[in-house]
């Protein structure tokens, strides 16, 4: 039996693990099937405790089959302060005359845009993602990393600020994986080939996609 992507707690013996798609409420947070969050303290508090400063229109978009470790934080653009003048103090936040006199400064601030995470991305313990970052499919974000710039597909990054450590596969194999896009396969096909997905090669994954008419242009 395959896991139910609509189940909040997909592993009965581990309540610390939750699928995020059935958990999140905000229309500005979009999460794909099977992406999970693991937290021994409060996994169901993800939307409040792990997506911070989400006051503006920017979205957090997370793809399918992502693994998010405890303490991972997504900092949204609502936490930005104005830096065009002498002070970075957010006068507008406190209302009244301060807000009336400074609202135009805040509304004129450029947005960093949506934060977008691809598919099959693994976030290590207490990783931090800054506003507007795009993280490619198949990437790994090391524990404690602070991601301030975009991450290419199938790249391992770590440190603060995060820097590329290495690419998981050669360029040709990265393209194979992107063409295969296994996360979009039907659930039964994924189930039949989950062992190959964990222990096979990009060439084998691409062959499965080709044989089933699922290969695409990345």
N, C-alpha and C positions, 0 to 999 in steps of 0.2 A: 504494500500500500504506500502510495506516495504522500508526502506531507500536504496538508490542506493550506493553501496560501492565505485563506481568510481566517485561519485560526490565530488567535492572539498569542497563545502559548503553544507552539508547535511540538514541544518536547515535554511530555507530561511530568517527567521526573526532574525537569530543570525549569522552574518558574522564572528564573533569572533571564531566560531567553524569550524574546518577543519578536514576532513579525511586525514590522512597522506599518505596513499598508493598512491593516485593520485598526491600528491604534491611533494614527494621527487624525486630527479633526480639521485643522486649518486648511483652507483651500489654497494657501500659498506654500504648502509643503506637499510635494508629490513624490511618492515612493513606489517603486516597482515591486512585483511579486517576489516573495522569498527573501527579501532583504531583511536581515535581523539585527537586533541590538542585544548585547549581553551585558547585564549589570547586576551584581549581587545585592545592591541596595534598593534601587527603585527603577526597574526597567520601564515601567509604564509611565514614568514621568519624563520620558524622552523629549516630548514636545516643549515642556516647560523648562527642563534643566539642561538640555543639550543644544537647543536652538535658541540662541541669545540675541537680544536687541532686534527682534523681528517686528519692528514698528512700521516699516515702509511697505511699498508694493512689491519689492523684490521677492522672488521665489527661491526656495530650496528644492532642487530636483535631484532625486537619487534614483539610480536605475535598479535593475533586477539583480538578485543573487549577490548583493553586497553584504559584507560581514563587518559590523561596527562594534569595536570593543568598548568596554566601560570607560566613561570619562571623556569620550570623543566629543568635542564641541564644534558647533558651526556658528561662527560669529557673523551676524547679518549686518547690512549696511546701516540699520537704525542706530548702531553704536558709534557711527562716525561723528566727529566733531568738526566744526568749521575751522579751516586753517588759512583763510584768505586774509585775515587781519592780525593785529597784535595779540589777541587773546583766543584761546581755544575753548573757553568756558561756554557751556551750552545754555545761555540765558533764556532762549526760547522755551526750554523744557519746563521752566517754573511758572509760566503763565503770566497773566496780568500785563502790566505795562512792558515788562521785559519781552514778553511774547509779541505784543503788538509792534514793538519797535524793531524786532529782529527776525520776524517770520520770513520776510523776503530774502534774508541772507540764507536761511535754511532751505527754502524752496528752490533757491538758485544753485544749491550744491549739486555737482554732477553725481549721478548714481553709478555704482560699480556694476550694476546689473545683477542678474540671477546667479546664484551659486549652483553649479551643475556637476553632479557626480555621475560617471558612466556606470556600466554594468560590471559585476564581478570584481569590485574594488574592495580591498581589505584595509581597514583602519586599525592600527595598533592602539594599545592602551593610552588614553589621554592625548590623542592626536588633536590638533586644533586646525580648523580651516577658516581662513579669513574671507571677507565678503568678496563676491564676484569671481571666485576662483573656479576654473573648470578642470576636473580631474578625469583623465581618460580611462577607457575600458581596461580592465585587467591590471590596474595599478595596485601598488602596495604602499601604504603610508605608515612609516615606522612609528613605534611607540614614542610619544612625546614630541613628534614632529610638529612644526608650525608651518602650515602650507600657505605661502603668501603669493605664489604665482602659479600659473597653469602647469599641469602635470601631463606629459605625453602618455599615450596608451602603453600599457605593459611596461611601465617604469617604476622602479623602487626609489622612493625618496625618504630622506630622513634629516634630522637636525633642525635647528632654529636660527635663521629661516631654513626651510626644507630645501635640500639640493638633491639632484639625481645621484643615486649610488650606482645603479647599473640598470640596463634594460634587461627584462626577463628573458627575452628571446632575441635572436637576430632580426634584422629588418624584414627579411622574407617571411619568417615565421609570424612576426607581428601582423603582417598583411594577411596571412592565412587565417589567423584567429579573427581578425576584423571582418574578413569575408564570410567566415563561418557563422559569426554572431550567434553562438550556441544558446545564449540566454533567451533568444527569441524562438527557439525550436518548440514544437508541441511538448507538453509535459511528458507524454508517454515516450517520446523519442529521447528526451533527456534521461528519463529513468533507465531506458535500455542501455544507454551509453555512459552512465554516470561514472563507471569505473575508468573508462577511457578518458573522460574529462579530468579525472583526478590523476591518472598515472600514464596517460598516453602521450602522443606528440601532436604538435600543431598540424602536421601533415595528415594524421589520422582523423583529427577533428574536421579538417577541411573536406576530406574524402566523404565523411558521413553527410556533411552539408550538401555536397555535390550529388551524392547518390539519392538524396531525398529532395532535390530540387530547391534547396534552401540557401544556396550560396548567393551572396549579394555583393554589390560594389561598395567598399568602405568609403 
